[in-house]
Amino acid sequence: MTREEIQELINSDFHVLKEGVAIKVDGEIVDYIEQLDEKGSPVYVLQDLLNWTDDELQEL
């Protein structure tokens, strides 16, 4: 994924990325992540991904 793609998702009101799918969260993002009870299925906050290196984003 590229920074531009991530920024486009953010601009379209998406908040997190789960299993490669962008999700819009109603309410607090932290509350949404905490209520997920799934192992091995990481959830990424899109805004945080903007701080990742290009190499890290390519692995995503």
C-alpha positions as CSV (number, residue, x, y, z in Angstrom):
1,M,0.0,0.0,0.0
2,T,1.2,3.5,-0.7
3,R,0.9,6.6,1.4
4,E,-1.3,8.1,-1.3
5,E,-3.7,5.2,-1.1
6,I,-3.8,5.5,2.7
7,Q,-4.4,9.2,2.5
8,E,-7.3,8.7,0.0
9,L,-8.9,6.3,2.4
10,I,-8.6,8.8,5.3
11,N,-10.0,11.5,3.1
12,S,-13.0,9.2,2.4
13,D,-13.6,8.9,6.1
14,F,-12.2,5.4,6.6
15,H,-10.4,4.8,9.9
16,V,-8.8,1.4,10.2
17,L,-7.6,-1.4,7.9
18,K,-8.5,-5.0,8.9
19,E,-7.6,-8.0,6.8
20,G,-6.9,-5.6,3.9
21,V,-10.3,-4.0,4.1
22,A,-10.8,-0.3,5.0
23,I,-13.5,0.2,7.7
24,K,-15.3,3.3,8.9
25,V,-15.6,3.4,12.6
26,D,-18.5,5.0,14.5
27,G,-17.3,6.3,17.8
28,E,-13.8,5.9,19.2
29,I,-11.2,3.9,17.2
30,V,-9.6,2.6,20.4
31,D,-13.0,1.3,21.6
32,Y,-13.6,-0.4,18.3
33,I,-10.2,-2.1,18.4
34,E,-10.6,-3.2,22.0
35,Q,-14.0,-4.8,21.3
36,L,-12.5,-7.0,18.6
37,D,-11.7,-10.4,20.1
38,E,-9.7,-11.9,17.2
39,K,-6.3,-13.4,17.3
40,G,-4.0,-13.2,14.3
41,S,-6.0,-10.6,12.5
42,P,-4.2,-7.3,13.0
43,V,-6.1,-4.0,12.8
44,Y,-4.2,-1.0,11.6
45,V,-5.2,2.6,12.3
46,L,-4.8,4.4,8.9
47,Q,-3.5,7.6,10.4
48,D,-0.7,5.6,12.1
49,L,0.3,4.0,8.8
50,L,1.3,7.4,7.4
51,N,4.2,7.2,9.8
52,W,5.5,3.9,8.6
53,T,8.4,3.6,6.3
54,D,7.9,2.8,2.6
55,D,9.3,-0.7,3.2
56,E,6.9,-1.4,6.0
57,L,4.0,-0.2,3.9
58,Q,5.0,-2.5,1.0
59,E,5.0,-5.5,3.4
60,L,1.4,-4.6,4.5
